[in-house]
Amino acid sequence: MKQLVMLKGNRYGITVYLDPEAPFDVLKEVLKDKLGKSADFFRNVRLALRFEGRVLNTEQQRELLEIIESYSQLNIVCIMQNEKDTEDLFRRAVDWAGYQEEKEKRTALHLPVNKWNSLDDCYLGNKGQFYKGTLHFGQIVESESSIVVLGSIQSGAKLIARGNIVILGSLKGAAYAGAGGKKEAFIAALDMETTHLKIGNVILPAARLPSEIGGPQIARIEKGSIRIRPLVMY
């Protein structure tokens, strides 16, 4: 018998396969049944979520997410795209989402924070947002808080946030963190190739971009100017 809904997971994410032809209301009932039978397995777990099999609009995603939250004890931190997500990307998304909780614990216990270029110090604030997808030439995304991009920022695209910026991909376009003058903000990316960085009211001159640094990097204001350093991720 054909399975209308299938659940596949790894340590960091869960993929929900949905039959492309079955009525949506039927899929919702099947999902409820499957989650009910797997409730103990999915107890108190923080995961990223991905849907496969059919295209869902925003309202349908919301309905399915409500079912998942009601019929399981999963803590869904974000919804991933169907394109090239891997266990590693799931892991990164889940880890970034957990930084706020970890930071709050450190503060409450008066624990020291690691060096500024470590991930333990990459804090999104109370209202961090996720954006799934890649920004292409001419596209602009603005956030009133901090933002995590599950994708890349291509040349000619622009990302603006009043808080911090985290890009789980390449940064080749323009990034402006701390919009409004917040000099404590930072910009982090798995690959930073841009010549257009701004944090608070400070702009990074193109000539000062350290192109020889490879891998994950983080940019912050240090002694009045923007400094880019390797990002200690794991």
Secondary structure as GFF3:
##gff-version 3
##sequence-region A 1 234
A	DSSP	beta_strand	5	9	.	.	.	ID=ss1
A	DSSP	beta_strand	13	18	.	.	.	ID=ss2
A	DSSP	alpha_helix	24	37	.	.	.	ID=ss3
A	DSSP	beta_strand	43	52	.	.	.	ID=ss4
A	DSSP	alpha_helix	58	71	.	.	.	ID=ss5
A	DSSP	beta_strand	73	80	.	.	.	ID=ss6
A	DSSP	alpha_helix	87	97	.	.	.	ID=ss7
A	DSSP	alpha_helix	99	109	.	.	.	ID=ss8
A	DSSP	three_ten_helix	119	121	.	.	.	ID=ss9
A	DSSP	beta_strand	129	132	.	.	.	ID=ss10
A	DSSP	beta_strand	140	143	.	.	.	ID=ss11
A	DSSP	beta_strand	147	150	.	.	.	ID=ss12
A	DSSP	beta_strand	158	161	.	.	.	ID=ss13
A	DSSP	beta_strand	165	171	.	.	.	ID=ss14
A	DSSP	beta_strand	174	177	.	.	.	ID=ss15
A	DSSP	beta_strand	186	192	.	.	.	ID=ss16
A	DSSP	beta_strand	196	199	.	.	.	ID=ss17
A	DSSP	beta_strand	202	203	.	.	.	ID=ss18
A	DSSP	three_ten_helix	206	208	.	.	.	ID=ss19
A	DSSP	beta_strand	217	222	.	.	.	ID=ss20
A	DSSP	beta_strand	225	230	.	.	.	ID=ss21
###
